[in-house]
Amino acid sequence: MIRAALLNLPSVDADHLSSDKNKMEITPMSIQQVVVLFKNPLSLFISFLLTLTVSTGACAQGNSIEVRMQGTAGSESVSLQVGGTTVNTWTLSTSMASYTATINLSGEIRVVFTNDASGRDVRVDYISVNGSTRQAEDQQTNTGSYNGGCGLGSYSEWMYCGGYISFGTVGAPASSSATSVSSTASSACVSTGQQCNWYGTNYPLCVTTQSGWGWENQQSCISRTTCNSQPSPYGIVGNSTCPSSASSSSVASSQPGSSSVAPSSSVASSSSSSSQSDPLEPAGVENSGAGCFVPGLPSYANLTANAALPDPFRSLDGSRIGSRYDWTCRRAEVSKQAQFYELGEKPDPSTANVTASASGSSITVNVQANGQSISFNASIQLPTTGSAPYPAVIGIGGSNLNNSALLSRGVAVINFPNNDIAEQTNGSSRGRGKFYTLYGSNHGAGAMTAWAWGVSRLIDALEKTPGANIDAERLGVTGCSRNGKGALIVGALDERILLTIPQESGSGGSAAWRVSDAQRSAGQNVQTLSQIVTENVWFRSSFSQFSSTATRLPFDHHQVMGLVAPRALLVIENTDMEWLGNVSTYTASVVAREIWTGLGIADRMGVSQVGGHQHCSFPSSQQPEVNAFVDKFLIGTGNGNTNVVRTDGNFSVDRARWINWTTPNLQ
C-alpha cells in the first residue's frame, strides 16, 4: 500500500491500480520512482506529483476481432495472439463457428493451433478485424500447413500441424475524446498522446522508426511494433501526462553518457538489474532481443530467390535500419530467420530450471524442464597465473587453440561435452541426447541449436556457482571443424559470450551457402548445402528443402556471423581446405565484417586464413591474432591489433557479385 497522505490524497493500493474513467491512475513508473528516490524526499515528492494523473475521458474502444473456424475432432485448442500476447484461447466445435475478442492491443495477428495430435486439424475460413474481413488467402504465413512435412506447405485454410497462421497486423485501438488533466502543475506536464509503457516505464513512441529501438529528436523512444511485443498490462498507453521531452523525470534519456536508465536497459535484460545504455556494449543477457516484435515468416513456397548475399541492414518490413539503436531488433529478426529455416528453435530459458555444483576441476550442471531432469559435467582447467574469478574460453568438444597460451595469460579453458547434449554421429542421431530427454525426440532443434542451449545452461550454472572460480561475465567460445560450426552458433545465440572464435568451421559455419554453391559450380570440391543436410543432424530436418535452392534462403551465413555483433568475432580458417569452402569462408567473413563496420566497430571482427598445416592443427602464425582478441575482449587489458583481414591464398571478394547493398554509417 502506498500512502498518499503525503500529498493529501486518498490511499492507493499498488496492486489494484485503475485507469477507469474519473479514477486516479498511477503508472508502474511512478512506483519505481518512489523506490529509487526514497532517500530524497523532495525528489520523491516532485516525481510523484509529475506522474500522478487523473483521467477524465473514456478508455480506448479496443480492436474487435472475429475468427471464423472449425476443428475436425472437436477438441482442437486454438489461441488468438496479437502483438505476441495471447488474448484468448478456445476449444473448437466441429461446425464452422465464430470466435470473438475485443482487445486493447496492436501488432501482428496470429491464429495459433496449440494441441496438435492424431485426428486433430483446424480450418480457418477468415478473420474480421474491426468489421474488415481478411480471407484465408490473405494470410501472410502458415506454419501449420503440411506438404510432406510440417511447415512445408504454402497457403492453406488448414493447419494440419501445430503452428500458426499470420493475418497481418492491426493498429492501436482508436480512443474516444479522452483528456488527461495533471493533478498538479500543468506547465510541467502536458498531454503527449500515446506512449509506450515498457515494463513500467513510459517512453515516447518512435514515429519514423518502425523496427526496434530508435533515436528520435535526441530522446529515447520505442517503436510501436516493439512496444506491442510486451505482455499485458504493458504496451501502448494513451493520453499520458508524462512529458515526452528528455528532461522529464519519468522519461529516461538514452543519450550516450547519460546517467539515466535508457530504454535499451529494459530490452537488454529480463531483470531490472542491467543498466546498459549503449547498444554497442554487450547486453550481458542471453537474448537482448527477446522483447522485440518479429513478424511471422513466410513458408518456403512463398520465398523468392536472391542470388546475392542478402542485405543485413534491411528489416523485414522492407526499410533499412538508420541507427545503431535499431540493431538489437534487426538482429532478433535474423536470429528468428536462422532458427526458423535452418537451425531449429532454441527453447526459451524460462523453460529450464538450473542448479549446479563445483568440485575440483569440473562443474556439474543440473537442468529440469517439462517434468524431466538431466545432468552433465564440464571439465575446467584453471590457469596458474592471475587471480580468480578467471575469464574462460569454452571449447565445444574441447578447444583446438593453443590452450597453454590461454592458460599462461590467465584464461581458464572449459570443455563442453556437446555430444552428450545432442549426438552427431550421422543422420541417425536426430533426437538423441540429453537436450531431447527434456524437450522430446521430435523437437525441431538441430544438434547445433541444442549445443547452444546447453552452453547457455552452463553459463547459467557458472553465474550461480562462484566456487567454480570462473568470471561468467568474461566468456569466450571456440571449436574446430564441426564443433567450430557449433561454436559460431553458440556465440550467435547467447549474448553473454564476449568472444567467439570458430576454427575451420566451413559449410554451416563461416562459409556462405550461396558462395559455396558458386565454388562448386566452378569445379571445386566444396561441401554445399545439398550435401551437408544428408551427412548429419546439425540442422533442423526441414532445412533440406533448400538443398538445391540456397538462393531462396532470406539470409546467409554472413548474417549468422553478424548475430555476434556488437560483440567480438575472430574467424580462423585454413587456406588449404577446399572442402570447407576456402573461398566461401573468406568471402562470407569479409562481407560479414560490413556489419561491424556499419556499427562503427570494425576492430571487433577479424578474419585470419592461413594454410600449410593439417585440419584443426592451430598454426603458431595465428597466435598473435588470438592473443590480441583474448587480451582486448576477455582480459580487458590489451591494445593489440584486432583490425585483422588476411588470407595467404590468392583470394579476393567479388563484391559486384555478392554485395548489391551499401554499408550505412549507423549512429
N, C-alpha and C positions, 0 to 999 in steps of 0.2 A: 504494500500500500504506500503510495506516495502522498505525503501530507501537503496539501495545497494551502494550509493556513498561512504559510509564509507569504502567500500572495493574496490573502484574504479571499480565497476561493474555496469551493467545496472540495472534499477529498475525491481522488480519482483512483480507482483500482487499475493498476497497470495491466492486469490480466484480462480486463473487460473494457478496453478502450472502444469507443464507438465513433463512427463517422456519420451517424444518422442525423437527419435534419434537426437543427437547433440544439444539438448536443455538443459538448466540448470534445475536441479531438486533440490527442497528444500523439505525435508520431513517435515511432520507436527511436528515432534520433534524439528526441527530447530526453528519453530515459538514459540513453548513452551519455548525453552531455551532463546530465545530473551526476552520473557516476564519475565521469572524467573530471568534472570541475568541482567535485565535492569539497576539495580542500580550499577552494577560493569562493567564499560565499557571495561576493559581489558578482563575479563572473557567472556563478550558478544562477543568481537571481536574474541577471540580464539575459542569459542564454535561455532560461526557462520562459521568460516573457516573450522572447523573439520567436519561440517555436510553438507556443500555446495558441491555438486558433479556435474560433467559434464559427462553425459552418452554418450559414443561414439559407442555403439553397438546397435543391434536391440532389440526390445521388445520381451517379451515371445510370442511364437507362439500361445498359447491358446489350450484349450481342445475343441474338436469338438464333439458335442452330437446330435444325431438324435433320436427322439421319434416317433415311428410308432403307430398311434392310431386313434380312431374314436369315435363319440358320437352317441346317438340314437335319439336325438331331434335336433341336430344342434345348440344348444345354450349352450352346456356344456363349462365351463371355466376351463382350466387346466393350472397349473403353473409348471415350472421346477425349482427345488431348488437344489443348490449344496453347500454343507457345511453350510446349514442353511440360505443361501441367495437366494432370488427369482431372477432368471436371465431372465425369460421370461414368459409371460402369453399368451395363445392362446384360441380362441373360435373355437371349433372343428366342422368339417364337419361330415355329416352322412356317408360319404365314408371314407374308410381307407386311411390315408394320412400321409406324413412325415412332422415333425416339427423340425427345427434345430436351434442350437445356438452354438456360439463359445465363450468361456469364459476363463478368466484367474483366475479360482478358482479351488480349490480341496476340497475333502471331500465326504460326503455321497450324493448320487444322489436320489432325490425323485421326482416322478411324482404325483402332488397334485390336486385332484378334489375339486374345491373351491365353487361351487354353486349348490350343490345337491338340487333337487326338484322333484316333481312327474313327471315321464316321462323322467327324465334325468339320463343317465348312461354312463359310459366311459369304452371302451375296449382298453387295451394296448397290442399290439402284441409283440413288442420288443423295446429295445433301442440299439443304436450303439454308442460306446464310442471310439473315435479316430480310427474308422474302425472296431472295435471288437464288435460283436453282443452279446447282453445279452437277451436271450429269456425270455418270461414271467415266464417260470418255474424256471428261475434263481433268481427270486425276493426273497428278504430276509424277507420282511414284506408287508402285505396288510391290512391296517386298514379300507379300504372302502369295503371289502368283506361282504357278508351277509349270515347268516345261522340261521334264526330265530331272528336275531338282528344284528345291525350294528357292524362291527368289530369282529364278532364271526366266520366268515368263515376262511378257510385256503387259500392255494394257489388258485389263480384265475386270469384270464386275465381281469376280470371285476371289476369295482368299482361301486357298486350299491348305495353306501352311500358316503357322503363327507368323504374324508380321503386321504391316500397316499399309493403308492407302492414304497418301497425302493429297488433300484437295486445295492446295494453295494456302493463302493467308487471309486473315481478317484483321481489319484495323482496330484501333482503340474504340471502345463503345462511345456513342455520342452522349454528351451531357446536356441536361437542361440548363436553363439560365441561372445556374447557381452562382452565388457570390460568396466570397470569404472575407470576413472582417477581422482584422487583428484585434486582440483584446487589449493591446497597448499601442504604443507609438506607431501610427500608420506611416509616418515619414521614414521609419526604419524598415518596415515590411510592406511590400507591395505584392499584389497578385501576380503570379508567374504562369498561370495556366498549368498545363501538365508537366510533371516532373517524374523522375524515376526514383522510387523508393528501393534502394539497393541494400537489402538485408538490414533495413532500419535506418538508412541514411538517405536523405533526399539529395539528388543531383539534377542539374538541368539535362534535358534530353538533347541529343545532337539533332540538328536539323538536316544537315547535308551528309553526315557520315552515317551510313546505314549498316555497317558491319563493324562490330567490336567497339572498343573504346575510342573516343575521339578527342580532338583538341580544337575546341571551338571558342573563338573570341577570348583567348587567353584564360580560359577557365575549364575546369574538369567537366566532362559530360559523358553520358552513356547513350548508345544508340537505342532506338525503340525496340529493335529485334532482340538485342542483348538483354534489355530490361525485361522483356516479356518471357525470357527463358527462366525466370526465377519461380520458385514455388510460392504458392499462396501463403501469406497475405500480401507479399511484396509485389512490386511491378509498377505499372503506370499509376500515378496518383494525380488527381485533378485539383485545380484551384488552390494550390498550396500558397501559403503566405510567406514561406521562407524565401528570402531574396535569392535570385539566380546569379547575382554577381559574386565574384571570387572573394569579396570582402565579407560575405555573410558568414556568421559563426556556424551555421548549420549546413553550409555547402563547402566542402573541403577543396582547397586549391591543389591542382596537380602540377603546378609549375616546378621544374627541376630545382631541387634545393630547398623547397618549402618544407616546413616542419609539420604542416597539416597532413592529415591522413588522406591520401589521394585515392580515387576510386579503384585504381589498379591493385591496391592492397586488399580490396574485397574480392576481386576476381582471382587474385593470386592465391588465396588461401581459403580452405573450408572453415577455418577458425578465424578468430579476430586477432590473432597474435602477430600476423605479418604486418610490417609497416612499409612494404615495398611501394615506392612511388615512381621509380624509373623502370620503364618496360624493357630496358636493355640489361637490367640486373637479373640474376637468376631468381625465379619465383620462390624457391625453397619449398615447393609442394609438388606432389606427383603430377597434377594436371591443372595448370592455371586457367585453362580454357573450359573448365567444367561448367562455368556459368554462361558460356557463350551460346547463343541460339544458332544452330546449324540446320538449314532446311533439309528436307528429305532429298535423297539422292536418286537419280534415275536408274532404272534397270539397265542391264546390258543392252537390251534391244533398243533402248532409247538414247544410247550414247553415239556420238559422232566421231569420226576418225580425225586425228590431228597428227600429221607426220612430224611436226616439230616438238621440241620439249616444251610442255605447257608452261604458261606464264605463272610463276609462283606468286606474283603480286596481284593477280586478278581474282576477286572474290566470286563466290558462287552466284551472286546477283548480277554479275557482269561488270561491276565497277572495279576500278583499281584502287588499292588502298593508298591513302595520301599522307599517312602519318605512322611513325613507329608505334604509336599507341594502338593502331589497328592490328598490329602483328599478332597479338595474343589470340584474337578470334579468327584471323586468317589462318593461323597455324592450326587452330581447332578444326577448321574446315578440311584442311589437308589430312590431318590425323584421322578424321572420320572417313574420308575417301580411302585412305590406305587400309584402314581396318575393314571397311565395308566391302571393298572389291578384292583385296589381296590377302590381308593378314588374318582376318577374323577379329572379332571384338574382344578387347581386354575388359574383364569384369570390373565394375566399379569397386574401388577399395572399401566402400562401406559394406560390401557383401561378406567381408572376411574379418575375423577376429584373430589378432596375432599376439602371441606371448613368446617369450624367449628366455634362454639361459646361456650364459657363457661359462666355459670350462676349459682351462688350459689354452690350447691352440685352436679352438673351434667354438662356434656358436650354434645352438640348436634352435630352430625356428618351428614353432607350432602354429598351425592355422586351422581355424574352424570355419566352415561355411556350409550352408544347406544341410545342416544336421550331420555333416561328415567332418572328419578331422584327419590331418596329415602332419608329419614332422619331417624335416630334413636338416642335415648338418652342412655347414660351410666351414672349411678349414681356414685359419688365419695365420699368416706369417707376420710377426711384428718386427719392425726394424730395431737395430741395435743403437741407433743414433736418434737424436731428437727426444721429445717427451710426449707422453700420452695426454689426451687422445690424439691418435695419429690420422693423418689423411690416408686414404686407401684406394687402391685400384682393384676392382672386382674383375676377375678373369672368368669369362664364360667357358666352362670346361677347363679352366686353367688359363694362365697367361703365357703367351709365346714371346713377350717382350724380354728385355734383359732385366729379369727380376732382381738380380743382385744390385744393379744400378738403382732400381727403385728403392730397395731397402736401404742402400747406403745414403740415400737422400732423405731418409726419414719417412718413407711412404710404405705402408703395410700392403700386403698382397693377399687378397681373399679369393679362394677357389669356390666358384658357384657350381653346384652339381646339376647342370641343366638337363642331363639325360634322365635324372630321377624325376624331374618335373614333367618333362614331355620327351618321350623316346623319339629317336631319329635314325633308326636302323635302316629302314627302307619304306616303301609305300604301305606296308602292312602295319606300320607303327601308329597309324592315326588313332587318336583317342586313348592312347596308352601312356600312363604316367600319373604322378600324384595330382597334377592340376585337374585331370579328368576324373580322379577319385572324388574330388569336391564338386565339380561342375558338370559331370556326366560325360560319357564317352562320345556323345553326339554333339558336344559343344562345338561351335563353329570356329573357335580359335585354332590356328595352326600352331605348330611347335614353337615358333619364334615368339608369338604373342604370349604363349604360355610361359616361356622363359622370362619374358619381360615382366609378366605378372609375378613370377617367383622372385625375381630380383627386387621388385618393389616391396614384396613382403619381407625380404631380407633387410631392406633399408628400414622398414618399419621396426624390425627387431633390433637393429643397431641403434635406432633412436631411443629405444626403450631399455637398452642394456648397456649402461656405462661400463660394466665390468669387462666388456669386450675390448675396451681401450681404443675404440675407433671413433673418429670425428665424423658423424653422419652428415655433416654439412660440407664435407670436403671429400667427395667420392668421384672416382673415375671408373670407366668400364672399358674392357678390351676383350679380344678374342680373335682367333685366326681361322681362315677358311670358312667352313660352315658356321663355326662359332663366332667368326667375325661378322657374318650376316646378323647373327643374333645380337652381338654387341651393339651394332648400329640400331637395331630395333629397340633394344633396352634403353639406349640413350635417347632415342626419339620419343619414347612413351613415358619416361619418368624424368621430370624436370629437376629432381634432386641430384641427378648426375651432372656434375660440373664439367667433366671432360670425357669425351667419347673417342676411342682410338680403335676403329675397326682395321684389322690387318688382313690384307689379301682376301677380301670378302667376296669379290667378283659378283656374278649374277645373283640377284636377290639381296645384294649388299650395296656396294658403292657403284656398281655398274647400272647404266640406264637400259631398260628393256629395248627401247627404240634403237639406241646406238648399237647394242649387241646384235640385234637383227641385221642392222646395216653392215656390221663387221662380217657376220655370217654370209650375207649376200655377196660380199666382196671376195668370198672364197676362203675365209679364215676359219679355223677350228675353234669356235666360240660357243659356250653354253648359252642357250637362249631360253626364253620363257617356255616355248613348246617342249623343250627337253626337260627343264628343271622340275616342272609340275609332275612329271612321271617318275622322278628319281626318289623323292622323299616327301615328307609331310610338313615342311616348313611353313606352308601357306594354307589358307582355307581351301576346302575342296572345290568350291565354285570358281576359284581363280583360274582353273583350267579352261574356262570358256574363252579366255583371252589368248589361248595358245597360238593361234595364227593371226590374231588381231590386236597386237600390243598397242597399235596406234589408237585404239578406241579407249584405252585407259585415260581417264581425265587427269592423271598425274603421272609422274615417273620418279625415278629414284634420286634425281637432283632435289626434288621436293621432300622426299623421305629424309635425306641428309639435312635438308633445311629445317626439319622439325626440331633439330638440336638447337638451332638459333633461338635466342641470342647467346647460348652457352658455347663452349669451345668444342671444336671437332678437328681432329688430325687424322686424315686418311692416309694409311700406309699401304702401298701397292707394289707389285713385283712386275717390272717391265717384261720379264721373260715368260710370264704366264698368259699365253694367248687364250687358253681355255677359259680363264676367268674374265676375259674381255679387257685386255690391257688398254686398248684404245678407248673402250667404253667407260672404264673406270676413271681414266684421266679426264675424258670429256665431261662426264657427269659431275665429277668433283669440281672442275673449273667452273662449270655452269652453276652448280650449287653455291659456289662462293659468291655469286652475284647477290644472293640473299643477304649474306653478311655485309657485303659492300653497300647494298641499299639501306641497310640499317646503320651504316657508318662504323662498322666494327669488323672490317675485313681481316684484321690481325687475329681474330679469334677462330679463323678457319684456315687450315693448311692442307696441302696435298703433297706427298712425297712418294715418288715412284722410282725405285732403284732395282735393277736386275743383278745378275751374276751370282745368284745364290739359290738354294733349294726352297721349295714352297714352305712357308712358315718358319724359315730359318732367318731370324731377325739379323740384318747386317749392321755392323758397327757404324757404317756411314750414315745411318738414320738416327743414331743415338743422340746427336746434338739437338735434333728437332724434337724428339721425345722429351729430352731434358728441359728444353725451353718451354714446352707446353705444360709439363708437370710443375715446373718451378712457378710459372706465372699463374696457372689456374687451379692447382691443388695446394701447393705450399704457400703461394701468395707472396713470394719474395723475389721472384725472378724478373729480369728485364731483358732476357734473351730474345732473339728474333723469332717471332711466331708468324711473320708475314711470309709464308712459305708456299710457293707453287713451283714444283720442279719435276722433271722426268728425265731419265738418261736415255729414253727411247726417242726415236725420230718421229714424235707425235706432235700434232697441232690440232687445235679445236676448230672445226668447220663452223664458225659462228653463223655464217649466212644460212647454213642448212638447219642448224638446231635452235637458233635463237631468233624468233620473229617478234620479240618484245624488247622494250628498253628497261634499264635498271633505274628506278627512281631514287631520288635523294630524300629519304624519309627523315623528317624532323620530329 
